[in-house]
Amino acid sequence: MTITITLSPELDALLRDRATQTGQDVNIVASELLASALEWEKQDTKEAIKSIQQGLDDFEAGRFRSFQDFAEEQRGKNDLPANA
């Protein structure tokens, strides 16, 4: 399948530099980078959904604390004033 995209001159230069550095055809480098980015996004989404579900499960099981407790802990960890 062929897809045509328009790159900014800066991105085009970066892509071509990467291809030159790796000794690969620019189309192969572009395809591999795109595949890598899409796989990362897919994995990141799965992890986010898993974390959200864990939070919901914890809440339903009564494993939670008030925002005030959380905020106080964060102020202490990050040396923030009490009114921040």
C-alpha positions in Angstrom: 0.0 0.0 0.0 1.3 3.4 -0.9 0.5 6.5 1.2 1.8 9.9 0.3 2.5 12.4 3.0 3.9 15.9 3.0 6.6 16.6 5.5 7.9 20.0 6.7 11.4 20.7 5.4 12.8 20.2 8.9 11.2 16.8 9.4 12.2 15.8 5.9 15.8 16.7 6.7 15.7 14.7 10.0 14.3 11.7 8.3 16.9 11.8 5.5 19.6 12.2 8.1 18.4 9.2 10.0 18.3 7.2 6.7 21.9 8.2 5.9 23.1 7.4 9.4 21.6 3.9 9.3 22.4 3.3 5.7 18.8 2.5 4.9 16.3 3.7 2.3 14.4 6.7 3.5 11.1 4.9 2.9 12.1 2.0 5.1 13.2 4.3 7.9 9.9 6.3 7.7 7.9 3.0 7.8 9.8 1.7 10.8 9.5 4.9 12.7 5.8 5.1 12.0 5.3 1.5 13.0 7.3 2.1 16.2 5.2 5.2 17.1 1.9 3.4 16.5 3.0 0.5 18.6 4.1 2.8 21.4 0.7 4.6 21.2 -1.2 1.3 21.3 0.8 0.1 24.4 0.4 3.5 26.1 -3.3 3.4 25.6 -3.5 -0.1 27.0 -1.6 0.9 30.1 -3.7 4.0 30.6 -6.9 1.9 30.4 -5.5 -0.7 32.8 -4.6 2.1 35.3 -8.0 3.7 35.0 -9.7 0.4 35.5 -7.5 -0.3 38.6 -8.5 3.0 40.0 -12.2 2.3 39.5 -11.8 -1.1 41.0 -10.0 0.3 44.0 -12.7 3.0 44.5 -15.5 0.4 44.3 -13.7 -1.7 46.9 -13.3 1.3 49.2 -9.6 1.7 48.7 -9.4 5.4 48.3 -8.5 8.6 50.2 -9.8 12.1 50.2 -8.4 14.7 47.9 -7.4 16.7 50.9 -5.2 13.8 52.1 -3.7 13.5 48.7 -3.0 17.3 48.4 -1.4 17.4 51.8 0.9 14.5 50.8 1.9 16.2 47.6 2.6 19.5 49.3 4.9 17.7 51.7 6.7 15.7 49.0 7.2 18.8 46.8 7.7 21.4 49.5 4.7 23.5 48.4 3.0 26.1 50.6 -0.3 25.1 52.3 -2.4 27.3 50.0 -1.0 25.9 46.7 
